[in-house]
Amino acid sequence: MRRLMLLLPFLAGCEWVADPQTFTREEVARFKAKAEHPAPPANPTRLKVMAWNVKYGACRVDFWFDFWGDRTQLSSTEVDDCLARVAGIIREYDPDILITEEIEVGSKRSAYVDMVRYLLEHTNLRYATFDETWDARYVPSEGLGRINLGNAIHSRYPITLGERIHQAERTDEDLLTKTFTIKRAMARAEVDLGDRTVAVYGVHTEAYDNDGTKQKQIQQIYELLKGETKPWLIGGDFNELPPVCDEKATAGSAESCDGKLRLSGFLDERASSKGTPYEQPPYTPSVMKQFYDDFEPYIPLARYGVGEDHQRPYFTHSVLGPDGVNDDGRPGWWNRTLDYLFVRKGETWTDADVLQEPGRQGISGDPSRASDHAPIVGTWGLP
Amino acid sequence: MKRALLGLALASTAAFATPRPARDTADVGNAGSYSVGIFNPLRIAFTDRVELQANPLLFFVAPHLDVRFAILKPAVEAGKLPMGVRLTAEAGLLMPTLGMRLMKGFFFPSWATSTNDIGFMLIPRVGLLVSGDFFQDDVLTFRIDGQMRIPMGPHSATPLNSFLAPLEILFAAPLTGFLGRFGGAYDHAFGDRLRLRGEVNLYVTGAQGNLSVAGTNVGPLAPISPFIFTAHVGLDIAVFKYSRLTVGALFANYDQGASELKVNADGFSERVRVRSNNILPTLDFIWAGF
């Protein structure tokens, strides 16, 4: 106690209390598997792709911001068990390219496990790059502690360049919160396929802003992809619904969302989240329209359909897992689509799917108990 | 401005006959003497051999009391031991639960949807200090002490793993179940007004333990090295008749769960765990009376 005086955080050593992430675009580290994995076919004409928000290896443990639980930390056993499930599903699908969000490499809540390394050693993926978006030495809120979270791109083919590209920041947070909370950055990797190099992007846009930050980030992603000169693939958690309708259209009009797309009142939203920093802001699916107009989605809107009954097989997210029930007694299940894969317009997707449960694309693992997002997959026919 | 204030304080002081006594030694004051800092504890001697010690800032949220007992005291046993060696035993008791519960939401979870909580506990502490004189007014001190948690109910809080060593040390026994220390300090007098003190400590905490969720053990927490090394250099500046201003810097090296990237010759990187360092300023004003 006698030395708690003047504990100025910024004098507390040589490491940032929280990385301010002042970069615009910068190269990031690349990693290589130590384990021997089978070499992929040379000069491929198609790539199996998976994108998955892996919820920091927590599987279906509910954290305090989920409002269905109040955990702030996992045991080593829980993280090991969860990552074994995640890696098992990845091995079963066996992608050439894996894009992950909410993957951690040294966070207190996930037992300081380097998950990028874990997936390198426990799947057939041989190379990786990690795009750090939240690097705080200590987050005092709820005793969260050290956080090191981001997006990763894993590949069976060599990654010759890893980059992160800064995204627009929130303007609706106070300075203290802003210092210690998550930032957003796109991951970009150049993957050497032998006869060509492709660019792979991983994204995870803002979830809880009320100042239009997510919309700015999505626009930034769109513009970056329009300027990409290499064949490209993008995947990730856009935190936005598909543009089945226009949320701004007046009720009853042809573009209105009535009966076509649920915009609010999802079964996993708990009343106690209202008025908190983790309340779900209104969705704005119209911001995704240009992606569907100008790029090639892995599941086109025609297949996605209109109304929940048609759309349900392609939902990718639920805060509440299948072993929990909401306040009305309804069990948790995937109830909205937030995750996407796109390639350049005119290129092809085959076998695109959302791995919601065992049996999808032949897997036996259960993704509904491995994260609060489902892995999304497809085979990209290279141009 | 700072220089002017310091000058004023020094100028208001009567001529010092002897330097201020060294702090945090095995010395126990004579009956009626006391000292208290803003952050340093209140220490009152009730007899020539027994002092009571408590920290006023913490006392009402974390009730505690230490007793210091002079086993060997030169004033009483003058001439019997070389270098004026004195030996003091310390024993204390702390109940930190209320203070820790006040920190729920920050540093500790709120546990809004479960019955998890910070449990009631008692933290007994015992220690031994030995000091000896060098040269005219220098003092060398060694100390060893230990404290442990006696649980008095379910307890769900886990170690902080924070970025500030003083916090880790403060909460080590309540959160890991144990804190041991072995340390030494050398205190040198520069004339009548200044004392320079150097101190090093090696702390050993308990293990991180298991994660308890609503009374169920869900597995071990990630291991963290239990060793905390600290070094402190401080300057005491005598002001007024008995008081002093203390300024210093604390260095600490311990495991915060940090990792660093090492780039290999092939251009690929490895993430390796590293120990982290703290460098913190320290400042206090200590009043004393005899």
HADDOCK unambig.tbl for C-alpha pairs under 7 A between the chains (distance, minus, plus):
assign (segid A and resid 1 and name CA) (segid B and resid 39 and name CA) 6.20 0.50 0.50
assign (segid A and resid 2 and name CA) (segid B and resid 39 and name CA) 4.10 0.50 0.50
assign (segid A and resid 2 and name CA) (segid B and resid 40 and name CA) 4.76 0.50 0.50
assign (segid A and resid 3 and name CA) (segid B and resid 39 and name CA) 7.00 0.50 0.50
assign (segid A and resid 3 and name CA) (segid B and resid 166 and name CA) 6.88 0.50 0.50
assign (segid A and resid 3 and name CA) (segid B and resid 282 and name CA) 5.47 0.50 0.50
assign (segid A and resid 4 and name CA) (segid B and resid 166 and name CA) 6.70 0.50 0.50
assign (segid A and resid 5 and name CA) (segid B and resid 282 and name CA) 6.00 0.50 0.50
assign (segid A and resid 5 and name CA) (segid B and resid 283 and name CA) 6.20 0.50 0.50
assign (segid A and resid 6 and name CA) (segid B and resid 281 and name CA) 6.34 0.50 0.50
assign (segid A and resid 6 and name CA) (segid B and resid 282 and name CA) 6.55 0.50 0.50
assign (segid A and resid 7 and name CA) (segid B and resid 280 and name CA) 6.20 0.50 0.50
assign (segid A and resid 7 and name CA) (segid B and resid 281 and name CA) 6.85 0.50 0.50
assign (segid A and resid 11 and name CA) (segid B and resid 279 and name CA) 6.35 0.50 0.50
assign (segid A and resid 11 and name CA) (segid B and resid 280 and name CA) 6.16 0.50 0.50
assign (segid A and resid 12 and name CA) (segid B and resid 164 and name CA) 6.98 0.50 0.50
assign (segid A and resid 12 and name CA) (segid B and resid 278 and name CA) 4.85 0.50 0.50
assign (segid A and resid 12 and name CA) (segid B and resid 279 and name CA) 5.22 0.50 0.50
assign (segid A and resid 12 and name CA) (segid B and resid 280 and name CA) 5.74 0.50 0.50
assign (segid A and resid 13 and name CA) (segid B and resid 277 and name CA) 5.36 0.50 0.50
assign (segid A and resid 13 and name CA) (segid B and resid 278 and name CA) 4.28 0.50 0.50
assign (segid A and resid 13 and name CA) (segid B and resid 279 and name CA) 5.12 0.50 0.50
assign (segid A and resid 14 and name CA) (segid B and resid 277 and name CA) 6.94 0.50 0.50
assign (segid A and resid 29 and name CA) (segid B and resid 268 and name CA) 6.93 0.50 0.50
assign (segid A and resid 29 and name CA) (segid B and resid 269 and name CA) 6.09 0.50 0.50
assign (segid A and resid 30 and name CA) (segid B and resid 268 and name CA) 5.13 0.50 0.50
assign (segid A and resid 30 and name CA) (segid B and resid 269 and name CA) 5.85 0.50 0.50
assign (segid A and resid 31 and name CA) (segid B and resid 268 and name CA) 5.00 0.50 0.50
assign (segid A and resid 31 and name CA) (segid B and resid 269 and name CA) 5.26 0.50 0.50
assign (segid A and resid 31 and name CA) (segid B and resid 270 and name CA) 6.84 0.50 0.50
assign (segid A and resid 32 and name CA) (segid B and resid 268 and name CA) 6.29 0.50 0.50
assign (segid A and resid 69 and name CA) (segid B and resid 113 and name CA) 5.80 0.50 0.50
assign (segid A and resid 70 and name CA) (segid B and resid 111 and name CA) 5.26 0.50 0.50
assign (segid A and resid 70 and name CA) (segid B and resid 112 and name CA) 6.09 0.50 0.50
assign (segid A and resid 70 and name CA) (segid B and resid 113 and name CA) 5.77 0.50 0.50
assign (segid A and resid 70 and name CA) (segid B and resid 114 and name CA) 6.86 0.50 0.50
assign (segid A and resid 72 and name CA) (segid B and resid 109 and name CA) 6.73 0.50 0.50
assign (segid A and resid 75 and name CA) (segid B and resid 211 and name CA) 5.99 0.50 0.50
assign (segid A and resid 75 and name CA) (segid B and resid 218 and name CA) 6.47 0.50 0.50
assign (segid A and resid 75 and name CA) (segid B and resid 219 and name CA) 5.28 0.50 0.50
assign (segid A and resid 75 and name CA) (segid B and resid 220 and name CA) 5.40 0.50 0.50
assign (segid A and resid 75 and name CA) (segid B and resid 221 and name CA) 4.70 0.50 0.50
assign (segid A and resid 75 and name CA) (segid B and resid 222 and name CA) 6.73 0.50 0.50
assign (segid A and resid 76 and name CA) (segid B and resid 219 and name CA) 6.60 0.50 0.50
assign (segid A and resid 76 and name CA) (segid B and resid 220 and name CA) 5.81 0.50 0.50
assign (segid A and resid 76 and name CA) (segid B and resid 221 and name CA) 5.49 0.50 0.50
assign (segid A and resid 76 and name CA) (segid B and resid 222 and name CA) 5.44 0.50 0.50
assign (segid A and resid 77 and name CA) (segid B and resid 219 and name CA) 5.44 0.50 0.50
assign (segid A and resid 77 and name CA) (segid B and resid 220 and name CA) 6.65 0.50 0.50
assign (segid A and resid 106 and name CA) (segid B and resid 258 and name CA) 6.91 0.50 0.50
assign (segid A and resid 106 and name CA) (segid B and resid 259 and name CA) 6.94 0.50 0.50
assign (segid A and resid 111 and name CA) (segid B and resid 221 and name CA) 6.60 0.50 0.50
assign (segid A and resid 111 and name CA) (segid B and resid 222 and name CA) 4.84 0.50 0.50
assign (segid A and resid 112 and name CA) (segid B and resid 222 and name CA) 6.81 0.50 0.50
assign (segid A and resid 112 and name CA) (segid B and resid 257 and name CA) 6.64 0.50 0.50
assign (segid A and resid 137 and name CA) (segid B and resid 163 and name CA) 6.53 0.50 0.50
assign (segid A and resid 138 and name CA) (segid B and resid 162 and name CA) 6.01 0.50 0.50
assign (segid A and resid 138 and name CA) (segid B and resid 163 and name CA) 6.22 0.50 0.50
assign (segid A and resid 140 and name CA) (segid B and resid 106 and name CA) 5.07 0.50 0.50
assign (segid A and resid 140 and name CA) (segid B and resid 107 and name CA) 4.94 0.50 0.50
assign (segid A and resid 141 and name CA) (segid B and resid 105 and name CA) 5.86 0.50 0.50
assign (segid A and resid 141 and name CA) (segid B and resid 106 and name CA) 4.64 0.50 0.50
assign (segid A and resid 141 and name CA) (segid B and resid 107 and name CA) 6.34 0.50 0.50
assign (segid A and resid 142 and name CA) (segid B and resid 104 and name CA) 6.95 0.50 0.50
assign (segid A and resid 142 and name CA) (segid B and resid 105 and name CA) 4.57 0.50 0.50
assign (segid A and resid 142 and name CA) (segid B and resid 106 and name CA) 5.04 0.50 0.50
assign (segid A and resid 142 and name CA) (segid B and resid 107 and name CA) 5.78 0.50 0.50
assign (segid A and resid 142 and name CA) (segid B and resid 108 and name CA) 5.14 0.50 0.50
assign (segid A and resid 142 and name CA) (segid B and resid 109 and name CA) 4.05 0.50 0.50
assign (segid A and resid 142 and name CA) (segid B and resid 110 and name CA) 6.25 0.50 0.50
assign (segid A and resid 143 and name CA) (segid B and resid 106 and name CA) 5.74 0.50 0.50
assign (segid A and resid 143 and name CA) (segid B and resid 107 and name CA) 3.88 0.50 0.50
assign (segid A and resid 143 and name CA) (segid B and resid 108 and name CA) 4.48 0.50 0.50
assign (segid A and resid 143 and name CA) (segid B and resid 109 and name CA) 5.67 0.50 0.50
assign (segid A and resid 143 and name CA) (segid B and resid 160 and name CA) 6.88 0.50 0.50
assign (segid A and resid 145 and name CA) (segid B and resid 161 and name CA) 6.75 0.50 0.50
assign (segid A and resid 145 and name CA) (segid B and resid 162 and name CA) 6.40 0.50 0.50
